[in-house]
Amino acid sequence: MGYVYALLAAVLFGANGSVTKLIMEAGLTPAQVTQFRLVGAALIAGAVLLAIDRRAFRMPRRQWPIMIVLGVVGVAFLQGTYAAAVQLLPVGIALLLEYLAVLLVALVAFFFFREKVKARLWAAIGLVLVGLAVVAQVWASTLDALGVLFGLAAAICLATYFLVGEKQVVRTSPLAVSFWTMSFAAIFWAFVSGWWQLDPTVFTAPVDLGGQGAELLVPMWLPLAWNVALGSFAPFMLSLASLRYLTATAAGIVASSEVVFAFAVAWLWLGETLGLVQIVGAAVVLAGIILAQTARSTKTVVDADLALNTGPITTVDVSPR
């Protein structure tokens, strides 16, 4: 069951990148999409906490500054930079760039926290750098430079969430961390997303599904609802459920398959294709990411919502069951 839960979460996370891109192509800005996603996911998480753990709403004062930083940098900036990257790059490539956070976390853990990491980390870094160079076709400069910068910024934000969130989930439940960080992130975006400029009729405006579904029209609120419920909250809960059955390394490796599903959905639905050389490069990057997942010696699992991302993302300390 653990593998089933983790795989379903990866499928939903991977598919959500294409949904996000569709919504932005229909007229919403990355900031507005991020605002709706955060508010909706925070409301759902809050409702679940209200039903199962009301004590989680009482947070010690000393945790407020940390949660605010975690929410603004690790969630708000992450969602915004990933959404911007998806707008300028193919979904799969944006997600590959965001997943560089796995390498950043391992490097910070090694150089700053003095954690022991296995020698395979350096091989993983080499694989990822070579693979990204091939995917980006640096010799031809085929990728949007600003989109690449947004993707790298998303990786930094995601690494921040991993590193800071890892320390917070030992003090409270992962769901509580998710609720508070998403809430602070939603408050931050409320001042910069320009939601007040939206015409309410945009939610009922017809949107074509693009690619293979170009002739099918749906109201805007439908893909937005997917983005919130099935693209954020549901896969996050499935990834948490998988931790009841899987060890840290196993769950992390399955989560990395999100990249594959993002490429597959974008290809089947939106018609985003890569050349043979780029496909090989993407496979090399994914191999490096999986290798990096196993490089840390601690019993820590990295669960991600890439694309942007990655919905909310957290790290959870678990022991094999």
JOKAPE-V567058 format. One record per pair of residues at least 12 apart in sequence whose C-alpha atoms are under 10 Angstrom apart, sorted by the first residue. I is the first residue (numbers start at 1). GAP is how many residues later the second one is. Records with the same first field share a line. If there is no record, write none. Layout:
# JOKAPE-V567058
I: GAP  GAP
This chain:
# JOKAPE-V567058
1: 240  241  243  244  245
2: 236  237  238  239  240  241  242  243  244  245  248  249  252
3: 236  238  239  240  242  243  247  248  251  252
4: 234  235  237  238  250
5: 230  232  233  234  235  236  237  238  240  241  246  249
6: 229  230  231  232  233  234  235  236  237  239  240  244  245  246  247  248  249  250  251  252  297
7: 228  231  232  235  244  247  248  249  250  251  254
8: 226  227  230  231  234  246  247  250
9: 221  222  223  224  225  226  227  228  229  230  231  232  233  245  246  248  249  294  295  296
10: 225  226  228  229  244  245  246  247  248  249  250  251  252  293  294  295  296
11: 220  224  244  246  247  248  249  250  251  253  254
12: 214  215  218  219  220  222  223  224  226  246  249  250  293
13: 214  217  218  219  220  221  222  223  242  244  245  246  248  249  291  292  293  294  295  296  297  298
14: 77  78  81  217  221  241  242  243  244  245  246  247  248  249  250  251  252  291  292  293  294  295  296
15: 76  212  215  216  243  244  246  247  248  249  250  251  254  292  294
16: 75  207  210  211  212  214  215  216  245  246  249  250  289  290  291  292  293  294  295
17: 65  66  69  70  73  74  75  77  78  210  214  244  245  246  248  249  288  289  290  291  292  293  294
18: 68  69  72  73  74  192  209  244  245  247  248  249  251  252  254  289
19: 72  190  204  205  207  208  212  246  247  250  251
20: 13  14  17  62  63  66  67  71  203  204  206  207  211  287  288  289
21: 12  62  63  64  65  66  67  68  69  70  245  249
22: 64  65  185  186  187  188  189  198  201  202  248
23: 64  184  185  186  197  198  199  200  201  204
24: 59  60  62  63
25: 62  182  183  185
26: 176  179  180  181  182  183  184  194
27: 175  180  193
28: 167  170  174  192
29: 51  54  55  58  164  165  166
30: 49  50  51  52  53  54  55  56  57  163
31: 45  46  48  49  50  52  53  158  159  161  162  163  164
32: 48  51  157  158  160  161  162  163  164  165  166
33: 46  47  50  160  162  191  194  195
34: 41  42  43  44  45  46  47  48  49  50  151  152  155  156  159  193  194  274  277
35: 41  44  45  147  150  151  152  153  154  155  156  157  158  159  160
36: 150  153  154  157  159  188  189  191  192
37: 42  145  149  187  188  189  190  191  192  194  195  196  274  275
38: 37  38  41  141  143  144  145  146  147  148  149  151  189  190  194  195  273  274
39: 143  144  145  146  147  148  150  151  189
40: 142  143  146  184  185  187  188  189  192  193
41: 137  138  141  142  145  186  187  188  189  190  191  192  193  195  270  271
42: 136  137  138  139  140  141  142  143  144  186  190  191  270
43: 136  139  140  185  190
44: 135  184  185  189  190
45: 130  131  132  133  134  135  137  138  188  192
46: 129  130  132  133  134  136  137
47: 132
48: 127  128  131
49: 126  127  130
53: 120  122  123
54: 122
55: 117  121
56: 116  117  119  120  121  123  124
57: 119  122  123
58: 118
59: 112  113  117  118  121
63: 105  108
64: 116  117  120
66: 98  99  101  102  115
67: 97  98  101  110  111  113  114  115  116  117  118
68: 112  113  114  115  116  117  120
69: 91  92  95  112  115  116
70: 87  88  90  91  92  93  94  95  98  107  108  110  111  112  114  115
71: 90  94  106  107  108  109  110  111  112  113  114  115  116  117  241
72: 85  89  109  110  111  112  113  114  115  116  117
73: 81  83  84  85  86  87  88  108  112
74: 80  81  82  83  84  85  86  87  88  89  90  91  107  108  111  238  239  240
75: 79  82  83  85  86  103  106  107  108  109  110  111  233  235  236  237  238  239
76: 81  105  106  107  108  109  110  111  112  113  236
77: 76  77  79  80  81  108  111  112
78: 20  72  73  75  76  77  78  79  80  81  82  83  107  228  229  230  231  232  233  234  235
79: 75  78  79  106  226  227  228  229  230  231  232  233
80: 70  73  74  109  113  227  228  229
81: 13  17  66  68  69  70  71  72  73  74  76  226  227  228
82: 12  13  15  16  65  68  69  70  71  72  73  75  76  224  225  226  227  228
83: 64  67  68  71  223  224  225  226  227
84: 62  63  64  65  66  67  70  224
85: 12  13  59  61  62  63  64  65  66  67  68  69  222  223
86: 61  62  64  65  221  222  223
87: 60  63
88: 55  56  57  58  59  60  62  63
89: 54  55  56  57  58  59  61  62  183
90: 53  54  57  172  173  176  177  180  182  183  184
91: 168  171  172  173  174  175  176  179  181  216  217  218
92: 166  167  168  169  170  171  172  173  174  175  180  181  182  190  214  215
93: 39  42  43  50  54  55  58  166  169  170  181  185  189
94: 53  54  55  56  57  58  60  61  165  168  212  213  214  215
95: 56  57  59  60  163  164  165  167  168  210  211  212  213  214  215
96: 32  35  36  39  55  56  59  160  162  163  164  166  167  186  189  190  193  210  211  213
97: 31  35  50  51  52  53  54  55  56  57  58  59  188  209  210
98: 50  52  53  54  55  56  57  58  59  60  61  161  206  208  209  210  211  212
99: 29  52  53  55  56  57  59  60  157  159  160  186  187  190  205  207  208  209  210  211
100: 25  28  29  32  51  52  54  55  56  58  59  185  188  189  192
101: 51  52  53  54  55  56  57  58  59  60  61  188  203
102: 23  53  54  56  57  60  150  154  186  187  188  189  190  191  193  200  202
103: 18  19  21  22  25  52  56  185  186  188  189  190  192
104: 21  51  52  54  55  56  58  59  188
105: 50  51  53  54  55  56  57  58  187  188  191  197
106: 12  15  53  57  186  187  188  189  190  191
107: 14  15  18  185  189
108: 51  55
109: 54  187
110: 186
115: 181  182  183
116: 179  180  181  182
117: 175  177  178  179  180  181
118: 174  176  177  178  179
119: 173  176  177
120: 168  171  172  173  174  175  176
121: 167  168  170  171  172  173  174  175
122: 166  169  170  173
123: 165  168  169
124: 160  161  162  163  164  165  166  167  168  169  170  171
125: 160  163  164  166  167
126: 158  159  162
127: 154  156  157  158  159  160  161  162  164  165
128: 153  154  155  156  157  158  159  160  161  163  164
129: 152  155  156  159
130: 151  152  154  155  158
131: 146  147  148  149  150  151  152  153  154  155  156  157
132: 146  149  150  151  152  153  154
133: 145  148  149  152
134: 143  144  145  146  147  148  150  151
135: 139  140  141  142  143  144  145  146  147  148  149  150
136: 12  142  145  146
137: 140  141  144
151: 156  157
154: 152  153  154  155  156
155: 151  154
158: 146  147  148  150  151  152  154  155  156
159: 143  154
161: 20  143  151  152  153  154
162: 139  140  141  142  151  152  153  154
163: 139  151  152
164: 150  151
165: 12  13  16  148  149  150  151
166: 134  135  136  148  149  150  151
167: 148  149  150
168: 146  147  148
169: 145  146  147  148
170: 145  146  147  148
173: 143
174: 63  66  139  140  141  142  143
175: 61  62  65  139
177: 135  136  137
178: 55  58  134  135  136
179: 133
181: 131  132
182: 129  130  131
201: 19
202: 17  18  19
203: 16  17  18  19  20  21
204: 14  15  16  17  18
205: 12  13  14  15  16
206: 12  13  14  15  16
207: 12  13  14  15  16
208: 12
209: 14  60  61
210: 59  60  61
211: 55  56  57  58  59  60  61
212: 55  56  57  58  59
213: 56  57
214: 55  56
227: 84
228: 83
229: 82
230: 81
231: 74  76  77  78  79  80  81
232: 73  74  75  76  77  78  79  80  81
233: 72  78  79
234: 77
235: 69  70  75  76  77
236: 67  68  69  74  75  76  77  78
239: 12  13  15  16  63  64  65  66  74  75
240: 63  74  75  76
243: 58  60  73  74  75  76  77  78
244: 74  75  76  77
245: 75  76
246: 55  72  73  74  75
247: 52  53  54  71  72  73  74
248: 45  46  50  51  52  53  54  55  67  68  69  70  71  72
249: 41  44  45  46  47  48  49  50  51  52  53  71
250: 43  44  51
251: 42  49  50  51  52
252: 37  38  40  41  42  48  49  50  51  52  63
253: 36  37  38  39  40  41  48  49  50
254: 36  49
255: 35  38  46  47  48  49  50  51
256: 30  31  33  34  37  46  47  48  50
257: 29  32  33
258: 28  46  47  48  49  51  52
259: 23  24  26  27  47  48  50
260: 22  23  26
262: 44  45  47
263: 16  19
298: 19  20
299: 17  18  19  20  21
300: 15  16  17  18  19
301: 13  14  15  16  17  18
302: 12  13  14  15
303: 12  13
